[in-house]
Amino acid sequence: MSKYPHHTTPESDSEPLRATRRTALRGTNTHQGTQDSDKIGDRVHQFRTRTLTRREALQRGGLVAGGLTLGGSTVTRTVAADQESEESPDSDTETSVASIAEEAYLYGLQQVIFYVTRFNYTQKEDSDVFVGVNRWYYPNEGRPITADFTAVVSPNATTLYGQGFLDLQDEPVVIEMPEVTDRYFSLELMDQYGIYPLYAGNQFNGTDARSYLILPDEYEGEIPGDFPATDVVQTGTKTLLTELRYALRDPTDESEIAYVNDLQEQTTITQLSEWLANDRSGVPRAEQSVVPGDYETVPRMADLTEQQVENQTAADFFTLLNLVLNDPSMPLIDDSRKEAAMLEWLERVGIGPGMEFEWSALETDVQEALTSGFENGFERVRAAGTEGNSDVMVDMNGWNILQNTADFRTDWLTRAVMADIGFAGPDSPASHVAGFKFTDANGEQLNGSTQYTITFDLNNLPPVTEFWEIPIYDAQGYFVENELGRYSINSYMLEEGLLHTDANELVIYVQHEKPANSEQATNWLPAPEGGMRFAARFYGPHWSLVDGSYDMPEVIPAEE
């Protein structure tokens, strides 16, 4: 989707993903450090600019920091420990700047990626994905996805996507969906925290045509009284990512592509006042004017719209986090003691509602402490996602199933892992789950220089109500161009007879070069030359795909 060339990984790039952060940081003026004494906290206070008192800022965000006190440069909690506090820095000891920075990375990674992605879609006018606010973007002009799609990591290749950012600061919007009776489809909304206020579609609420009213809190205008309450989505935020998916059973069938494109055209986003003026009907995308977003930016954002996690420096991250916390379209969670505590800790480094943050104004040892914590946060998130973590991932025969159990309000580590390796993935398994795979059956990093097979028993295929797919990416999570234009193998291909089966098995051949055997070539999943990874998708999963008890086939390297 971006004008930048898609990322390809050289053949020698077979190191684990965590190595990329160090490489990025070596090119900056930041340094890893461990100086995090009280004097650092004192020096931080010299450089922060307050426009509100802390209590005023918290109250503006809907928070009252009762039971939390800030003493000198250490934070003391006076409330009883509870479940929300399990991931927080140890409140019984001095909280260092470095440890604050590490926890802040877990807390803020999702929001920061959301902020920059929104910029890419709504403000960066030279971006291929620029459409402004309240308007759909269709990758590849509504045709099957290609390797040019680089705006988000780990997309699926089995649906035709629509994406866009809603701005509800002026008024609600109405999203209209047509009747769809013959395929999977979904409409989902995600806020800056990765929380989904809406899951809609055939697996959730049926196949009838519907009009959804997206209603922000505190809206004081008139609301049409005849909207069914089930179709009114009340949201505490005033900005949302919206995701639209229509299944494509055969990407080579031009008539089916045209049919899905017609469904897309019937799916509209319209501000409420315009919807009412248009005889209670949505305005087609082609007739909408482009309205750019009006959000605070910094110059570096233009360089961060691809491979965000790898390209961010500590200076980038904390600068962007402060923009997030001061964005009026992104209110804070209004009842989270855990977030309130994080805001108190962030205040020590000059970040938070009503505050201005300038990285260059910080003294070197403060920058070093923040960079140390930032690096540690990156390593912690990346390790939890790629190496497995029982609190975040369930091992399903070597595939890591993220435990997206609808608690992203307080489960910051899981939220950050999702943002890192699968941004905009759901917060609940009700929609779908993903199985991430970075190593083969022998524990070696996946690499396109090796040939692999994945063998399914036709009597034991992944149990889903909708569909499953096995997409393949480079090491950073992007599709790589190949001669077939094929980026996944999926259950529709099997149902449509597009894959070869034998002896009650489906064998997928994963390798860079096309197999010489014609039957193997039919089941070929082209691999990039170098490092690679999988993010298998299971839409409408049965519980064995959620708890990891399904016997998912391993990725087997060919014998030398």
C-alpha positions in Angstrom: 0.0 0.0 0.0 2.9 2.3 0.5 5.1 3.9 -2.2 8.1 2.5 -0.5 9.3 -0.8 -2.0 8.2 -3.8 -0.2 10.7 -5.4 2.2 12.6 -8.5 1.1 15.0 -10.3 3.3 18.4 -11.3 1.9 19.3 -14.9 2.0 21.8 -14.4 4.7 19.3 -12.7 7.0 18.3 -15.7 9.1 18.9 -14.2 12.5 15.9 -14.1 14.9 13.8 -10.9 14.7 15.1 -9.5 17.9 18.4 -8.6 16.3 16.8 -5.9 14.2 16.2 -3.5 17.1 19.9 -3.4 18.0 20.8 -2.7 14.4 18.3 0.2 14.3 19.6 1.7 17.5 23.2 1.6 16.5 22.4 4.2 13.8 21.1 6.7 16.4 22.7 8.9 19.0 21.1 7.0 21.8 23.1 4.6 24.0 22.1 1.8 26.3 22.7 2.8 29.9 21.8 1.7 33.4 22.0 5.1 35.3 18.6 5.3 36.9 19.2 6.9 40.3 17.1 9.5 42.0 19.3 12.3 40.3 18.0 11.1 36.9 14.4 11.5 38.1 15.3 15.0 39.4 16.9 16.0 36.1 13.9 14.8 34.2 11.8 17.2 36.2 14.0 20.1 35.1 12.8 19.6 31.5 9.2 18.9 31.6 6.6 21.6 30.9 3.3 21.5 32.6 0.2 23.2 31.3 -2.2 21.4 33.7 -1.8 20.2 37.2 -1.5 16.4 37.4 -4.9 16.1 39.1 -6.5 18.3 36.4 -4.9 16.3 33.7 -6.1 13.0 35.2 -9.6 14.4 35.7 -9.7 15.7 32.1 -8.9 12.1 31.0 -11.6 10.8 33.3 -9.2 9.5 36.0 -8.7 10.4 39.6 -5.4 9.1 40.9 -6.7 8.3 44.4 -4.3 6.3 46.5 -1.3 7.2 44.3 1.4 9.7 45.5 4.5 11.0 43.8 7.3 11.5 46.3 10.5 13.1 45.0 11.6 10.8 42.2 10.1 7.6 43.5 6.5 6.4 43.3 4.7 4.9 46.3 1.4 3.1 45.9 -0.9 3.1 48.8 -3.7 1.0 47.4 -3.8 -2.8 47.9 -2.2 -4.9 45.2 -4.7 -6.3 42.8 -4.9 -8.2 39.6 -4.4 -5.0 37.5 -1.0 -4.5 39.2 0.7 -7.8 38.4 2.5 -6.4 35.3 3.4 -3.1 36.8 6.8 -2.1 38.2 7.4 -3.2 41.7 5.7 -0.6 43.9 7.6 -1.6 47.1 10.9 -0.4 45.7 12.3 2.6 44.0 10.9 2.8 40.5 13.8 3.6 38.2 13.5 5.6 35.0 14.7 2.5 33.1 12.1 0.3 34.6 9.4 2.9 33.9 10.6 3.0 30.3 10.4 -0.8 30.0 6.8 -1.0 31.3 5.9 2.1 29.3 6.9 0.2 26.1 4.5 -2.6 27.0 1.8 -0.1 27.9 2.2 2.1 24.8 3.3 0.1 21.8 -0.2 -0.7 20.6 -1.3 3.0 20.9 1.9 4.3 19.2 1.5 1.9 16.2 -2.2 2.9 16.0 -1.2 6.6 16.0 1.4 6.3 13.2 -0.8 3.9 11.1 -3.7 6.5 11.4 -1.2 9.1 10.2 -0.3 6.9 7.2 -4.0 6.5 6.2 -5.4 9.9 7.0 -2.6 12.5 6.8 0.4 11.3 4.8 -0.8 12.5 1.4 2.0 10.8 -0.6 1.2 7.4 0.9 -0.4 4.8 -1.3 -2.9 4.2 1.5 -4.0 7.8 2.0 -7.8 8.2 1.9 -8.5 10.7 4.7 -10.9 10.0 7.5 -14.2 8.2 7.4 -13.4 6.6 4.1 -12.5 3.1 3.0 -9.1 2.1 1.6 -9.1 -1.0 -0.5 -5.6 -2.6 -1.0 -4.7 -3.1 -4.7 -7.8 -1.3 -5.7 -10.0 -4.1 -4.5 -8.1 -6.9 -6.3 -6.4 -9.8 -4.5 -3.7 -8.6 -2.2 -0.1 -8.4 -3.3 3.4 -7.9 -1.8 2.9 -4.1 -2.2 0.7 -4.2 0.9 3.1 -3.0 3.6 0.9 -0.7 5.8 0.4 -3.4 8.5 2.3 -6.6 9.3 0.9 -10.1 8.9 -2.2 -9.5 6.7 -4.3 -12.4 5.5 -4.5 -13.2 1.8 -7.9 -15.0 1.7 -10.2 -12.0 2.0 -10.5 -8.7 0.1 -9.8 -6.1 2.7 -11.2 -2.7 3.4 -9.6 -0.5 6.1 -10.1 3.0 7.3 -10.0 5.3 10.3 -13.1 6.8 11.8 -13.1 10.3 13.3 -16.0 10.8 15.6 -14.9 14.2 17.1 -17.6 16.1 15.3 -20.5 13.6 15.1 -21.3 9.8 14.8 -20.9 7.9 11.6 -23.2 5.3 10.0 -21.6 2.2 8.4 -23.9 0.3 6.0 -23.5 -3.3 5.1 -25.3 -5.2 2.3 -27.0 -8.6 2.7 -24.4 -11.3 2.2 -25.6 -14.9 2.3 -22.9 -16.9 0.4 -19.6 -16.2 2.1 -17.7 -15.2 5.2 -17.7 -11.4 5.8 -17.0 -9.3 8.8 -16.9 -5.7 10.0 -14.8 -5.0 13.1 -13.8 -1.8 14.9 -10.7 -1.4 17.0 -9.7 1.5 19.3 -6.2 2.7 20.1 -5.8 0.2 22.9 -6.5 -2.8 20.6 -10.0 -3.2 22.1 -12.8 -4.1 19.8 -16.2 -2.5 20.5 -17.8 -4.2 17.4 -17.6 -7.7 15.9 -20.2 -8.0 13.1 -20.8 -10.4 10.2 -22.2 -13.8 9.4 -20.6 -15.5 12.3 -21.8 -12.9 14.8 -25.2 -11.5 13.9 -26.3 -13.0 10.7 -26.4 -12.1 7.0 -29.1 -9.4 6.7 -28.2 -5.9 5.5 -27.6 -3.6 8.4 -26.8 0.0 9.3 -24.5 0.5 12.3 -24.5 3.8 14.2 -21.1 4.4 15.7 -21.8 6.7 18.6 -19.1 8.4 20.7 -19.6 9.1 24.4 -20.7 12.6 25.3 -22.3 13.2 21.9 -25.1 15.7 22.5 -26.8 15.9 19.1 -30.0 14.2 18.1 -30.0 10.5 17.5 -32.6 8.8 15.2 -34.9 7.0 17.6 -35.5 4.1 15.2 -32.0 2.7 15.2 -32.2 -0.8 16.8 -30.1 -0.8 20.0 -28.3 -3.9 18.8 -26.9 -1.8 15.9 -25.8 1.2 17.9 -22.1 0.9 18.8 -21.3 3.1 21.8 -17.6 3.8 22.1 -15.5 5.8 24.6 -13.0 6.8 22.0 -13.4 9.2 19.1 -11.1 7.4 16.7 -11.4 3.9 15.5 -9.7 1.6 13.0 -12.4 -0.2 10.9 -11.7 -3.5 9.2 -13.8 -5.0 6.5 -13.3 -8.5 5.1 -15.1 -10.4 2.4 -13.9 -13.9 1.6 -12.5 -14.7 -1.8 -12.9 -18.3 -2.6 -10.9 -18.3 -5.9 -8.6 -15.3 -6.5 -8.2 -16.3 -10.1 -11.9 -16.0 -10.9 -12.5 -12.5 -12.3 -16.3 -12.8 -11.9 -16.0 -13.6 -8.2 -13.6 -10.6 -7.7 -16.2 -8.4 -9.4 -18.9 -9.7 -7.2 -17.0 -9.0 -4.0 -16.0 -5.5 -5.4 -19.8 -4.8 -5.7 -20.3 -5.8 -2.1 -17.5 -3.4 -1.1 -19.1 -0.6 -3.0 -22.3 -1.2 -1.1 -20.4 -0.9 2.2 -20.4 2.7 3.1 -19.1 5.0 5.8 -21.1 8.3 6.2 -21.3 10.9 8.8 -24.7 10.9 10.5 -25.8 14.4 9.3 -24.9 13.5 5.7 -26.6 10.1 6.0 -29.8 11.8 7.2 -29.6 14.4 4.4 -29.1 11.6 1.8 -32.5 10.1 2.7 -31.0 7.9 5.4 -28.6 6.3 2.9 -24.9 5.9 2.8 -22.8 7.9 0.3 -20.7 5.7 -2.0 -17.0 5.9 -1.6 -16.5 7.2 -5.1 -18.7 10.2 -4.3 -17.0 11.1 -1.1 -14.6 13.9 -0.8 -11.2 13.2 0.8 -11.0 14.9 4.3 -7.5 14.7 5.8 -7.1 14.0 9.5 -6.2 16.8 11.8 -3.9 15.3 14.4 -0.6 16.4 15.9 2.5 15.1 14.0 6.3 15.1 14.3 8.6 15.1 11.2 9.9 11.6 11.9 6.5 10.0 11.5 6.9 10.0 7.7 9.8 7.6 8.1 8.0 5.3 10.5 5.0 4.1 8.5 6.7 0.8 7.5 8.4 -1.7 9.9 7.4 0.6 12.7 8.7 -1.6 15.5 12.1 -2.1 13.9 12.5 1.5 12.9 11.4 3.3 16.1 14.1 4.7 18.3 13.6 5.5 22.0 13.2 9.1 21.1 10.6 8.3 18.5 8.6 6.1 20.9 8.4 8.4 23.8 7.7 11.4 21.6 4.9 9.6 20.0 3.5 8.2 23.3 3.2 11.8 24.5 1.3 12.7 21.4 -1.1 9.8 22.0 -1.7 10.8 25.6 -2.5 14.4 24.5 -4.7 13.5 21.6 -8.3 14.6 22.3 -9.7 11.8 20.1 -8.0 9.2 22.3 -9.4 9.4 25.8 -7.9 7.3 28.6 -9.5 4.3 30.1 -11.7 5.9 32.7 -11.6 3.2 35.4 -8.2 1.6 35.3 -6.0 1.9 38.3 -3.2 0.3 36.4 -3.2 2.9 33.7 -3.5 5.6 36.3 -0.4 4.3 38.0 1.5 4.2 34.6 0.5 7.9 34.0 2.0 8.7 37.4 5.2 7.0 36.6 5.4 8.5 33.1 5.0 12.0 34.7 8.5 11.5 36.1 9.9 11.6 32.5 7.7 14.5 31.4 5.2 12.4 29.5 1.4 12.6 29.9 -1.8 14.6 29.5 -1.2 18.3 29.5 2.6 17.9 29.2 5.1 18.7 26.6 8.0 16.3 25.9 11.2 17.1 24.1 13.8 14.3 23.9 16.7 16.7 23.0 16.1 18.6 26.2 16.9 15.6 28.4 20.4 15.1 29.7 22.4 12.3 28.3 22.1 10.0 31.3 18.3 10.4 31.3 18.2 9.5 27.6 20.4 6.5 28.3 18.1 5.2 31.0 15.1 5.7 28.8 16.8 3.9 25.9 17.9 1.0 28.2 14.3 0.5 29.3 13.0 0.9 25.7 15.4 -1.8 24.5 14.5 -4.1 27.3 10.9 -3.6 26.5 11.4 -4.4 22.9 13.4 -7.6 23.8 10.7 -8.6 26.3 7.9 -8.2 23.8 9.8 -9.8 20.9 10.9 -12.8 23.1 7.3 -13.4 24.3 6.1 -13.4 20.7 8.8 -15.4 19.0 10.1 -17.7 21.7 6.9 -18.4 23.4 5.6 -17.3 26.8 3.1 -19.3 28.8 1.4 -16.1 29.9 1.0 -14.9 26.3 1.2 -17.8 24.0 0.0 -21.4 24.0 2.2 -24.0 22.3 0.2 -25.8 19.6 2.7 -28.4 18.4 5.3 -25.7 17.7 2.9 -23.0 16.6 2.4 -20.1 19.1 -1.3 -19.3 19.7 -1.7 -15.8 21.1 -4.0 -15.8 24.1 -6.2 -12.9 23.0 -8.8 -13.3 25.8 -10.5 -9.9 25.7 -8.4 -8.3 28.5 -6.3 -5.8 26.6 -7.3 -3.1 29.0 -4.8 -4.5 31.6 -2.8 -7.2 29.8 -0.2 -5.0 28.3 2.3 -7.6 27.4 -0.1 -9.6 25.3 -1.5 -6.4 23.7 2.1 -5.4 22.8 2.9 -8.8 21.4 -0.2 -8.6 19.2 0.8 -5.1 18.0 4.3 -6.2 17.3 3.7 -9.4 15.2 0.1 -8.9 14.1 -1.2 -5.4 14.5 -5.0 -5.1 14.4 -5.5 -8.7 15.4 -8.6 -9.3 17.4 -8.8 -9.0 21.2 -11.0 -12.1 21.4 -10.9 -15.5 19.9 -14.5 -15.2 18.9 -13.4 -13.8 15.5 -10.3 -15.7 14.8 -7.0 -16.8 16.3 -3.5 -16.9 14.8 -0.7 -19.5 15.0 2.7 -17.8 14.7 5.6 -19.9 13.6 9.3 -18.8 13.5 11.2 -22.1 13.8 10.9 -25.5 12.1 10.4 -28.9 13.8 14.0 -29.0 14.8 14.0 -25.6 16.4 15.9 -23.9 13.6 15.0 -20.5 12.3 12.8 -20.7 9.2 14.7 -19.8 6.1 13.8 -20.0 2.4 17.0 -21.6 1.6 15.6 -24.8 3.2 12.7 -26.9 1.7 9.9 -27.7 4.1 6.6 -29.6 4.1 3.4 -29.2 6.2 1.2 -32.3 6.0 -2.5 -32.3 7.0 -4.5 -35.3 7.6 -7.7 -34.8 5.6 -9.7 -36.3 8.5 -8.2 -33.9 11.0 -8.1 -30.5 9.3 -8.2 -27.3 11.5 -11.7 -27.2 13.1 -13.3 -23.9 12.1 -16.8 -22.6 11.3 -15.4 -20.3 8.5 -12.0 -20.9 6.9 -8.4 -21.5 7.7 -5.3 -20.4 5.9 -1.5 -20.7 6.1 0.1 -17.4 4.9 3.9 -17.0 4.6 5.9 -13.8 5.2 9.4 -12.6 5.3 11.1 -12.3 8.7 9.4 -8.9 9.3 5.9 -10.0 8.5 5.4 -8.9 4.9 4.4 -10.8 1.8 7.2 -11.3 -0.8 6.6 -11.2 -4.5 6.7 -14.6 -6.3 5.9 -15.9 -9.7 2.5 -17.4 -8.7 1.3 -14.3 -6.8 0.5 -16.8 -4.1 0.9 -15.8 -0.4 -1.1 -18.5 1.4 -2.7 -21.9 1.1 -6.3 -22.0 2.5 -9.3 -24.2 3.0 -11.2 -22.7 0.1 -8.5 -23.9 -2.3 -8.9 -27.4 -0.9 -12.7 -27.2 -1.2 -12.5 -25.9 -4.8 -10.2 -28.7 -5.9 -7.3 -26.4 -6.5 -4.9 -28.5 -4.4 -3.6 -32.0 -4.9 -4.3 -34.6 -2.2 -3.1 -38.2 -2.0 -3.4 -41.0 0.6 -5.9 -38.9 2.6 -3.2 -36.2 3.0 -2.7 -32.6 1.9 1.0 -31.9 1.7 2.1 -28.2 1.4 5.5 -27.7 -0.2 7.2 -24.6 1.2 10.4 -23.6 -0.6 11.8 -20.7 -2.7 12.2 -22.5 -6.0 9.2 -24.0 -7.8 9.1 -27.8 -7.4 9.9 -29.8 -10.5 7.2 -32.3 -9.7 3.8 -31.0 -11.1 1.8 -32.4 -8.2 4.1 -30.7 -5.7 4.0 -27.5 -7.7 0.2 -27.5 -7.4 0.6 -27.3 -3.6 3.6 -25.0 -3.6 3.7 -22.1 -1.1 6.5 -19.9 -2.4 9.0 -18.9 0.3 11.2 -15.8 0.4 14.9 -16.3 -0.1 15.9 -15.5 3.4 14.3 -15.4 6.9 10.6 -16.1 7.0 7.7 -16.8 9.3 4.1 -18.0 9.3 0.9 -16.6 10.9 -1.7 -19.3 10.3 -5.3 -18.0 10.6 -8.3 -19.8 11.9 -11.6 -17.9 11.4 -14.4 -19.1 13.6 -12.1 -21.4 15.6 -13.2 -24.3 17.6 -11.8 -24.3 21.2 -9.0 -26.8 20.4 -7.5 -24.1 18.3 -7.8 -21.6 21.2 -6.3 -23.8 23.9 -3.7 -25.4 21.6 -5.0 -29.0 21.9 -5.5 -29.3 18.2 -2.7 -31.5 16.6 -1.4 -28.8 14.2 1.2 -30.3 11.8 4.8 -29.3 12.2 6.9 -27.5 9.6 9.3 -30.3 8.6 12.6 -29.5 6.9 13.6 -31.7 4.0 16.4 -34.2 4.7 19.7 -33.1 3.3 
